[in-house]
Amino acid sequence: MDRYSFLRELADSWVLLALVIFFLGVVVFAFRPGSRPMHRDAAESIFRNEMRPAPAGEKEVE
């Protein structure tokens, strides 16, 4: 069996399976219970200093 046929067969079977498992793992990680506060914090982070600018040289800790 030449190298191209071997790699194509490998990509059509095991690599495809590995990528599907990786994709499902990412989806489960994103929608796992308890991750809502983390996602909400990331989504609202750009609005934290909307009313007043952040103090110069000071990091905001929440």
Backbone atoms as SQL, in Angstrom:
CREATE TABLE atoms (id INTEGER PRIMARY KEY, chain TEXT, resi INTEGER, resn TEXT, atom TEXT, x REAL, y REAL, z REAL);
INSERT INTO atoms VALUES
  (1, 'A', 1, 'MET', 'N', 0.853, -1.174, 0.000),
  (2, 'A', 1, 'MET', 'CA', 0.000, 0.000, 0.000),
  (3, 'A', 1, 'MET', 'C', 0.901, 1.239, 0.000),
  (4, 'A', 2, 'ASP', 'N', 0.642, 2.146, -0.898),
  (5, 'A', 2, 'ASP', 'CA', 1.472, 3.338, -0.936),
  (6, 'A', 2, 'ASP', 'C', 1.058, 4.327, 0.149),
  (7, 'A', 3, 'ARG', 'N', 1.877, 5.314, 0.343),
  (8, 'A', 3, 'ARG', 'CA', 1.694, 6.256, 1.445),
  (9, 'A', 3, 'ARG', 'C', 0.393, 7.053, 1.304),
  (10, 'A', 4, 'TYR', 'N', 0.061, 7.501, 0.085),
  (11, 'A', 4, 'TYR', 'CA', -1.145, 8.296, -0.117),
  (12, 'A', 4, 'TYR', 'C', -2.398, 7.512, 0.265),
  (13, 'A', 5, 'SER', 'N', -2.492, 6.286, -0.163),
  (14, 'A', 5, 'SER', 'CA', -3.670, 5.465, 0.147),
  (15, 'A', 5, 'SER', 'C', -3.783, 5.226, 1.652),
  (16, 'A', 6, 'PHE', 'N', -2.652, 4.975, 2.288),
  (17, 'A', 6, 'PHE', 'CA', -2.665, 4.766, 3.736),
  (18, 'A', 6, 'PHE', 'C', -3.143, 6.011, 4.481),
  (19, 'A', 7, 'LEU', 'N', -2.588, 7.175, 4.112),
  (20, 'A', 7, 'LEU', 'CA', -2.988, 8.407, 4.786),
  (21, 'A', 7, 'LEU', 'C', -4.438, 8.763, 4.500),
  (22, 'A', 8, 'ARG', 'N', -4.895, 8.511, 3.288),
  (23, 'A', 8, 'ARG', 'CA', -6.294, 8.797, 2.962),
  (24, 'A', 8, 'ARG', 'C', -7.229, 7.886, 3.757),
  (25, 'A', 9, 'GLU', 'N', -6.892, 6.636, 3.865),
  (26, 'A', 9, 'GLU', 'CA', -7.707, 5.709, 4.650),
  (27, 'A', 9, 'GLU', 'C', -7.708, 6.098, 6.128),
  (28, 'A', 10, 'LEU', 'N', -6.558, 6.513, 6.629),
  (29, 'A', 10, 'LEU', 'CA', -6.448, 6.961, 8.012),
  (30, 'A', 10, 'LEU', 'C', -7.305, 8.208, 8.244),
  (31, 'A', 11, 'ALA', 'N', -7.246, 9.166, 7.324),
  (32, 'A', 11, 'ALA', 'CA', -8.017, 10.405, 7.462),
  (33, 'A', 11, 'ALA', 'C', -9.510, 10.126, 7.352),
  (34, 'A', 12, 'ASP', 'N', -9.903, 9.186, 6.527),
  (35, 'A', 12, 'ASP', 'CA', -11.327, 8.873, 6.356),
  (36, 'A', 12, 'ASP', 'C', -11.905, 8.132, 7.544),
  (37, 'A', 13, 'SER', 'N', -11.075, 7.558, 8.386),
  (38, 'A', 13, 'SER', 'CA', -11.624, 6.769, 9.480),
  (39, 'A', 13, 'SER', 'C', -11.246, 7.340, 10.844),
  (40, 'A', 14, 'TRP', 'N', -10.013, 7.155, 11.270),
  (41, 'A', 14, 'TRP', 'CA', -9.628, 7.494, 12.640),
  (42, 'A', 14, 'TRP', 'C', -9.513, 8.986, 12.880),
  (43, 'A', 15, 'VAL', 'N', -8.994, 9.718, 11.932),
  (44, 'A', 15, 'VAL', 'CA', -8.869, 11.160, 12.119),
  (45, 'A', 15, 'VAL', 'C', -10.247, 11.803, 12.133),
  (46, 'A', 16, 'LEU', 'N', -11.137, 11.333, 11.268),
  (47, 'A', 16, 'LEU', 'CA', -12.509, 11.835, 11.276),
  (48, 'A', 16, 'LEU', 'C', -13.172, 11.547, 12.616),
  (49, 'A', 17, 'LEU', 'N', -12.996, 10.372, 13.139),
  (50, 'A', 17, 'LEU', 'CA', -13.556, 10.025, 14.441),
  (51, 'A', 17, 'LEU', 'C', -12.970, 10.905, 15.544),
  (52, 'A', 18, 'ALA', 'N', -11.669, 11.144, 15.510),
  (53, 'A', 18, 'ALA', 'CA', -11.031, 11.990, 16.518),
  (54, 'A', 18, 'ALA', 'C', -11.556, 13.418, 16.446),
  (55, 'A', 19, 'LEU', 'N', -11.755, 13.958, 15.249),
  (56, 'A', 19, 'LEU', 'CA', -12.263, 15.319, 15.107),
  (57, 'A', 19, 'LEU', 'C', -13.710, 15.435, 15.561),
  (58, 'A', 20, 'VAL', 'N', -14.516, 14.430, 15.302),
  (59, 'A', 20, 'VAL', 'CA', -15.906, 14.444, 15.771),
  (60, 'A', 20, 'VAL', 'C', -15.945, 14.395, 17.294),
  (61, 'A', 21, 'ILE', 'N', -15.135, 13.571, 17.899),
  (62, 'A', 21, 'ILE', 'CA', -15.074, 13.498, 19.367),
  (63, 'A', 21, 'ILE', 'C', -14.580, 14.821, 19.947),
  (64, 'A', 22, 'PHE', 'N', -13.590, 15.438, 19.322),
  (65, 'A', 22, 'PHE', 'CA', -13.099, 16.738, 19.776),
  (66, 'A', 22, 'PHE', 'C', -14.202, 17.790, 19.690),
  (67, 'A', 23, 'PHE', 'N', -14.925, 17.832, 18.574),
  (68, 'A', 23, 'PHE', 'CA', -16.009, 18.788, 18.389),
  (69, 'A', 23, 'PHE', 'C', -17.095, 18.590, 19.443),
  (70, 'A', 24, 'LEU', 'N', -17.487, 17.371, 19.685),
  (71, 'A', 24, 'LEU', 'CA', -18.502, 17.099, 20.700),
  (72, 'A', 24, 'LEU', 'C', -18.010, 17.492, 22.090),
  (73, 'A', 25, 'GLY', 'N', -16.731, 17.275, 22.357),
  (74, 'A', 25, 'GLY', 'CA', -16.168, 17.692, 23.635),
  (75, 'A', 25, 'GLY', 'C', -16.214, 19.199, 23.812),
  (76, 'A', 26, 'VAL', 'N', -15.921, 19.951, 22.758),
  (77, 'A', 26, 'VAL', 'CA', -15.978, 21.415, 22.830),
  (78, 'A', 26, 'VAL', 'C', -17.416, 21.873, 23.068),
  (79, 'A', 27, 'VAL', 'N', -18.373, 21.261, 22.390),
  (80, 'A', 27, 'VAL', 'CA', -19.778, 21.626, 22.573),
  (81, 'A', 27, 'VAL', 'C', -20.234, 21.318, 23.993),
  (82, 'A', 28, 'VAL', 'N', -19.885, 20.160, 24.505),
  (83, 'A', 28, 'VAL', 'CA', -20.261, 19.800, 25.876),
  (84, 'A', 28, 'VAL', 'C', -19.597, 20.755, 26.870),
  (85, 'A', 29, 'PHE', 'N', -18.343, 21.116, 26.621),
  (86, 'A', 29, 'PHE', 'CA', -17.649, 22.045, 27.510),
  (87, 'A', 29, 'PHE', 'C', -18.327, 23.414, 27.513),
  (88, 'A', 30, 'ALA', 'N', -18.753, 23.884, 26.353),
  (89, 'A', 30, 'ALA', 'CA', -19.368, 25.213, 26.267),
  (90, 'A', 30, 'ALA', 'C', -20.743, 25.248, 26.919),
  (91, 'A', 31, 'PHE', 'N', -21.494, 24.162, 26.832),
  (92, 'A', 31, 'PHE', 'CA', -22.855, 24.142, 27.353),
  (93, 'A', 31, 'PHE', 'C', -22.993, 23.345, 28.645),
  (94, 'A', 32, 'ARG', 'N', -21.884, 23.127, 29.355),
  (95, 'A', 32, 'ARG', 'CA', -21.959, 22.357, 30.593),
  (96, 'A', 32, 'ARG', 'C', -22.697, 23.158, 31.667),
  (97, 'A', 33, 'PRO', 'N', -23.316, 22.481, 32.621),
  (98, 'A', 33, 'PRO', 'CA', -23.993, 23.186, 33.703),
  (99, 'A', 33, 'PRO', 'C', -22.983, 23.987, 34.530),
  (100, 'A', 34, 'GLY', 'N', -23.370, 25.173, 34.920),
  (101, 'A', 34, 'GLY', 'CA', -22.506, 25.997, 35.738),
  (102, 'A', 34, 'GLY', 'C', -21.612, 26.935, 34.964),
  (103, 'A', 35, 'SER', 'N', -21.621, 26.881, 33.642),
  (104, 'A', 35, 'SER', 'CA', -20.749, 27.766, 32.875),
  (105, 'A', 35, 'SER', 'C', -21.437, 29.070, 32.491),
  (106, 'A', 36, 'ARG', 'N', -22.715, 29.195, 32.782),
  (107, 'A', 36, 'ARG', 'CA', -23.448, 30.404, 32.406),
  (108, 'A', 36, 'ARG', 'C', -22.842, 31.670, 33.011),
  (109, 'A', 37, 'PRO', 'N', -22.484, 31.695, 34.320),
  (110, 'A', 37, 'PRO', 'CA', -21.883, 32.923, 34.861),
  (111, 'A', 37, 'PRO', 'C', -20.573, 33.308, 34.168),
  (112, 'A', 38, 'MET', 'N', -19.766, 32.338, 33.813),
  (113, 'A', 38, 'MET', 'CA', -18.509, 32.623, 33.132),
  (114, 'A', 38, 'MET', 'C', -18.766, 33.238, 31.759),
  (115, 'A', 39, 'HIS', 'N', -19.727, 32.687, 31.018),
  (116, 'A', 39, 'HIS', 'CA', -20.045, 33.217, 29.698),
  (117, 'A', 39, 'HIS', 'C', -20.686, 34.602, 29.800),
  (118, 'A', 40, 'ARG', 'N', -21.545, 34.804, 30.785),
  (119, 'A', 40, 'ARG', 'CA', -22.174, 36.112, 30.969),
  (120, 'A', 40, 'ARG', 'C', -21.121, 37.155, 31.328),
  (121, 'A', 41, 'ASP', 'N', -20.172, 36.801, 32.200),
  (122, 'A', 41, 'ASP', 'CA', -19.105, 37.729, 32.569),
  (123, 'A', 41, 'ASP', 'C', -18.261, 38.104, 31.351),
  (124, 'A', 42, 'ALA', 'N', -17.945, 37.140, 30.515),
  (125, 'A', 42, 'ALA', 'CA', -17.159, 37.428, 29.311),
  (126, 'A', 42, 'ALA', 'C', -17.941, 38.307, 28.343),
  (127, 'A', 43, 'ALA', 'N', -19.247, 38.072, 28.227),
  (128, 'A', 43, 'ALA', 'CA', -20.062, 38.859, 27.305),
  (129, 'A', 43, 'ALA', 'C', -20.246, 40.292, 27.779),
  (130, 'A', 44, 'GLU', 'N', -20.306, 40.505, 29.087),
  (131, 'A', 44, 'GLU', 'CA', -20.564, 41.838, 29.620),
  (132, 'A', 44, 'GLU', 'C', -19.290, 42.585, 29.999),
  (133, 'A', 45, 'SER', 'N', -18.140, 42.003, 29.782),
  (134, 'A', 45, 'SER', 'CA', -16.888, 42.629, 30.216),
  (135, 'A', 45, 'SER', 'C', -16.618, 43.946, 29.488),
  (136, 'A', 46, 'ILE', 'N', -17.078, 44.099, 28.263),
  (137, 'A', 46, 'ILE', 'CA', -16.810, 45.342, 27.538),
  (138, 'A', 46, 'ILE', 'C', -17.648, 46.501, 28.056),
  (139, 'A', 47, 'PHE', 'N', -18.665, 46.224, 28.864),
  (140, 'A', 47, 'PHE', 'CA', -19.542, 47.277, 29.376),
  (141, 'A', 47, 'PHE', 'C', -19.236, 47.653, 30.831),
  (142, 'A', 48, 'ARG', 'N', -18.197, 47.116, 31.433),
  (143, 'A', 48, 'ARG', 'CA', -17.926, 47.338, 32.853),
  (144, 'A', 48, 'ARG', 'C', -17.673, 48.800, 33.188),
  (145, 'A', 49, 'ASN', 'N', -16.979, 49.528, 32.357),
  (146, 'A', 49, 'ASN', 'CA', -16.626, 50.915, 32.635),
  (147, 'A', 49, 'ASN', 'C', -17.386, 51.868, 31.721),
  (148, 'A', 50, 'GLU', 'N', -18.615, 51.546, 31.422),
  (149, 'A', 50, 'GLU', 'CA', -19.369, 52.358, 30.478),
  (150, 'A', 50, 'GLU', 'C', -19.765, 53.707, 31.068),
  (151, 'A', 51, 'MET', 'N', -20.121, 53.765, 32.342),
  (152, 'A', 51, 'MET', 'CA', -20.573, 55.013, 32.948),
  (153, 'A', 51, 'MET', 'C', -19.409, 55.937, 33.311),
  (154, 'A', 52, 'ARG', 'N', -18.285, 55.386, 33.737),
  (155, 'A', 52, 'ARG', 'CA', -17.135, 56.197, 34.102),
  (156, 'A', 52, 'ARG', 'C', -15.882, 55.433, 33.690),
  (157, 'A', 53, 'PRO', 'N', -14.832, 56.137, 33.364),
  (158, 'A', 53, 'PRO', 'CA', -13.608, 55.436, 32.977),
  (159, 'A', 53, 'PRO', 'C', -12.976, 54.733, 34.174),
  (160, 'A', 54, 'ALA', 'N', -12.232, 53.716, 33.898),
  (161, 'A', 54, 'ALA', 'CA', -11.529, 52.990, 34.951),
  (162, 'A', 54, 'ALA', 'C', -10.438, 53.883, 35.530),
  (163, 'A', 55, 'PRO', 'N', -10.160, 53.775, 36.827),
  (164, 'A', 55, 'PRO', 'CA', -9.073, 54.567, 37.421),
  (165, 'A', 55, 'PRO', 'C', -7.739, 54.224, 36.766),
  (166, 'A', 56, 'ALA', 'N', -6.921, 55.219, 36.546),
  (167, 'A', 56, 'ALA', 'CA', -5.633, 55.025, 35.891),
  (168, 'A', 56, 'ALA', 'C', -4.702, 54.197, 36.760),
  (169, 'A', 57, 'GLY', 'N', -4.106, 53.186, 36.184),
  (170, 'A', 57, 'GLY', 'CA', -3.120, 52.372, 36.889),
  (171, 'A', 57, 'GLY', 'C', -3.691, 51.389, 37.884),
  (172, 'A', 58, 'GLU', 'N', -4.995, 51.200, 37.903),
  (173, 'A', 58, 'GLU', 'CA', -5.613, 50.303, 38.871),
  (174, 'A', 58, 'GLU', 'C', -6.366, 49.219, 38.118),
  (175, 'A', 59, 'LYS', 'N', -6.153, 47.977, 38.518),
  (176, 'A', 59, 'LYS', 'CA', -6.859, 46.873, 37.886),
  (177, 'A', 59, 'LYS', 'C', -8.183, 46.655, 38.596),
  (178, 'A', 60, 'GLU', 'N', -9.200, 46.349, 37.809),
  (179, 'A', 60, 'GLU', 'CA', -10.514, 46.078, 38.384),
  (180, 'A', 60, 'GLU', 'C', -10.587, 44.613, 38.782),
  (181, 'A', 61, 'VAL', 'N', -10.964, 44.359, 40.019),
  (182, 'A', 61, 'VAL', 'CA', -11.070, 43.000, 40.517),
  (183, 'A', 61, 'VAL', 'C', -12.503, 42.755, 40.957),
  (184, 'A', 62, 'GLU', 'N', -13.099, 41.742, 40.367),
  (185, 'A', 62, 'GLU', 'CA', -14.483, 41.399, 40.751),
  (186, 'A', 62, 'GLU', 'C', -14.618, 39.924, 40.924);
